[in-house]
Amino acid sequence: MLDAKIGKSESLREYLHSDGKLEKLSESPLANCLGINILLFTADGSLIMKKRKRVAFRVGELDPSASGTVCRADLSISPITLDKMQYFREALEELGITPFHISKVTLLGVTRELIRGGEPEIFLLAVTNLTERQVEDCWQSARDKHEAKDVIFYNFGRIGFENLDNDQKKHSFLLKVDDFLEKHLKNASISLLTAIAFWIQYRLQQK
């Protein structure tokens, strides 16, 4: 959409980035808009993903468990800390999961979304105490259920959580990642792959 042109007019990307470079966040018109992406796992190690449906772009791709944009209303909690991140509305609206079912929120990383013209994006990791079946039941009654065609799971098992304190465990974890990519790389969105990359880095650096 950023590259679309009508007649001889400039595209939105050309208008915002005439020199081909991103502005500093302190100068960017997109600086006050924060994208959020959450990798949410069930207690037994299943990664929850959404198959996109009625959305503006990337239709049919697999997305992180919850994603969207943080607005002013989300900042009513003061001070904002990672243990309060689970109250962001996106996880509730898209999956129908209440904050009481989400814990262990961890910051994975921050990027700038080039496809959206440099919008800042934050990536989080969280765990729910719900099972796959319970997550599906919540999603069926979610307010924004229409945004996803389906909810997809991939079970990483215990290796997705336990400390990778030796080479054998790291090898087992990376084999599981390879299997995940073999099954889902073709349909994964950029946001999902970015979140997975951050998560892998986080897991391998954990002590």
C-alpha positions as a printed Julia matrix, in Angstrom:
207×3 Matrix{Float64}:
   0.0     0.0     0.0
   2.9     2.38    0.71
   4.09    1.94   -2.88
   0.69    2.4    -4.57
   0.42    5.32   -7.0
  -2.57    7.08   -8.53
  -1.63    8.51  -11.9
   1.66   10.41  -11.72
   1.45   11.21   -8.01
   4.06   10.16   -5.48
   3.57    7.01   -3.48
   3.23    7.39    0.28
   6.69    5.87    0.73
   8.23    8.39   -1.71
   6.48   11.21    0.1
   7.62   10.1     3.59
  11.12    8.96    2.59
  12.17   11.0    -0.4
  15.86   10.31    0.21
  15.28    6.57    0.63
  16.15    6.62    4.32
  14.07    6.39    7.48
  13.78    9.5     9.63
  14.97    9.5    13.19
  12.13    8.52   15.51
  12.32   11.97   17.07
  11.39   13.41   13.66
   9.15   10.69   12.23
   5.4    11.25   11.77
   5.0     7.57   12.74
   6.91    7.85   16.03
   3.77    8.09   18.17
   2.32    4.9    16.73
   3.63    1.72   18.37
   3.01   -1.69   16.83
   2.79   -4.63   19.24
   3.37   -8.32   18.56
   2.98  -11.05   21.2
   4.22  -14.64   20.99
   1.85  -16.46   23.33
   2.51  -20.04   24.45
   0.21  -22.45   26.24
   1.49  -23.93   29.5
   2.57  -27.15   27.74
   4.63  -25.33   25.1
   2.27  -24.78   22.16
   2.85  -21.58   20.21
  -0.44  -19.91   19.26
  -0.59  -18.39   15.77
  -3.39  -16.77   13.78
  -4.14  -17.27   10.1
  -5.02  -13.83    8.75
  -8.38  -13.26    7.08
 -10.29   -9.96    6.98
  -7.33   -7.61    7.15
  -5.84   -4.96    4.87
  -2.79   -6.95    3.76
  -0.92  -10.27    4.19
  -4.19  -12.18    3.89
  -3.74  -15.92    4.57
  -0.36  -15.55    6.3
   0.4   -16.8     9.8
   0.8   -14.04   12.37
   2.0   -13.89   15.98
  -0.58  -14.78   18.63
  -1.67  -11.16   19.02
  -0.7    -8.05   17.09
  -1.89   -4.53   16.5
  -1.24   -0.97   17.56
  -1.04    0.55   21.01
  -3.27    3.6    21.46
  -3.55    6.27   24.16
  -6.18    4.26   26.09
  -3.67    1.42   26.55
  -1.42    3.79   28.48
  -3.91    4.42   31.3
  -1.88    2.07   33.51
   0.88    4.05   35.19
   3.7     3.37   35.28
   3.9     1.08   32.22
   5.95   -2.0    33.07
   6.37   -5.36   31.38
   4.27   -7.12   34.01
   1.34   -4.91   32.93
   1.79   -5.45   29.2
  -0.76   -8.31   29.26
  -3.5    -5.7    29.64
  -3.06   -4.43   26.1
  -6.38   -4.9    24.37
  -5.07   -6.68   21.27
  -4.61  -10.05   22.96
  -8.1    -9.81   24.4
  -9.86   -8.72   21.21
  -8.2   -11.16   18.83
  -8.08  -14.29   20.99
 -10.7   -13.61   23.64
  -8.21  -14.41   26.42
  -8.49  -12.44   29.66
  -5.47  -10.83   31.38
  -5.88  -13.27   34.25
  -4.81  -16.11   31.94
  -1.58  -14.44   30.79
   1.68  -14.33   32.74
   5.45  -14.16   32.43
   5.53  -11.29   29.96
   9.03  -10.71   28.57
  10.37   -8.08   26.18
  12.03   -9.77   23.19
  13.02   -6.76   21.12
  12.1    -3.62   19.21
  12.35   -3.0    15.46
  11.1    -0.54   12.88
   8.6    -1.92   10.38
   9.97   -1.03    6.94
   6.79   -2.12    5.15
   4.85    0.41    7.24
   7.3     3.2     6.63
   9.38    2.9     9.78
   6.73    2.38   12.46
   8.29    1.17   15.75
   7.31   -2.41   16.62
   7.67   -4.07   20.02
   7.88   -7.86   20.37
   6.82   -9.64   23.55
   6.78  -13.2    24.88
   3.99  -14.41   27.21
   2.54  -17.63   28.59
  -1.08  -18.58   29.22
  -2.28  -21.27   31.6
  -4.92  -22.32   29.08
  -4.79  -25.5    26.99
  -5.06  -25.54   23.19
  -8.75  -26.51   23.45
  -9.46  -23.69   25.89
  -7.67  -21.19   23.64
  -9.83  -22.32   20.71
 -12.97  -21.91   22.83
 -11.89  -18.38   23.84
 -11.17  -17.48   20.23
 -14.62  -18.66   19.11
 -16.18  -15.97   21.33
 -13.53  -13.27   20.77
 -14.73   -9.78   19.81
 -12.35   -9.59   16.84
 -12.59  -13.26   15.87
 -13.36  -12.19   12.29
  -9.76  -10.98   11.79
  -8.43  -14.55   11.78
  -9.52  -17.45    9.61
  -8.18  -19.97   12.09
  -5.96  -20.42   15.14
  -2.93  -22.65   14.51
  -0.74  -24.35   17.12
   2.8   -25.68   17.05
   3.96  -27.59   20.12
   7.58  -26.97   21.11
   7.11  -29.04   24.27
   9.35  -28.74   27.31
  12.32  -27.68   25.2
  10.49  -24.42   24.5
  10.78  -23.44   28.17
  13.51  -25.33   29.99
  16.98  -23.81   30.38
  19.29  -24.58   27.48
  22.25  -25.11   29.8
  24.17  -27.57   27.64
  24.91  -28.17   23.98
  22.58  -31.16   23.73
  19.57  -29.12   24.85
  20.5   -26.26   22.5
  20.77  -28.76   19.65
  17.36  -30.25   20.51
  15.82  -26.79   20.65
  17.26  -25.78   17.27
  16.05  -29.05   15.72
  12.56  -28.17   16.94
  12.9   -24.7    15.43
  13.97  -26.28   12.12
  10.87  -28.49   12.19
   8.68  -25.46   12.89
  10.2   -23.55    9.96
   9.87  -26.53    7.65
   6.15  -26.68    8.42
   5.32  -22.96    8.53
   8.01  -20.85    6.82
   6.1   -20.69    3.53
   3.04  -19.09    5.16
   4.71  -17.1     7.95
   4.36  -13.31    7.98
   7.35  -11.02    8.42
   6.07  -10.18   11.91
   5.94  -13.85   12.92
   9.42  -14.57   11.58
  10.81  -11.49   13.35
   9.19  -12.58   16.61
  10.56  -16.12   16.23
  14.06  -14.76   15.51
  13.92  -12.61   18.65
  12.63  -15.59   20.65
  15.44  -17.89   19.43
  18.02  -15.26   20.37
  16.41  -14.85   23.79
  16.32  -18.62   24.42
  19.95  -19.16   23.43
  21.14  -16.29   25.63
  19.14  -17.3    28.71
  21.11  -18.31   31.78
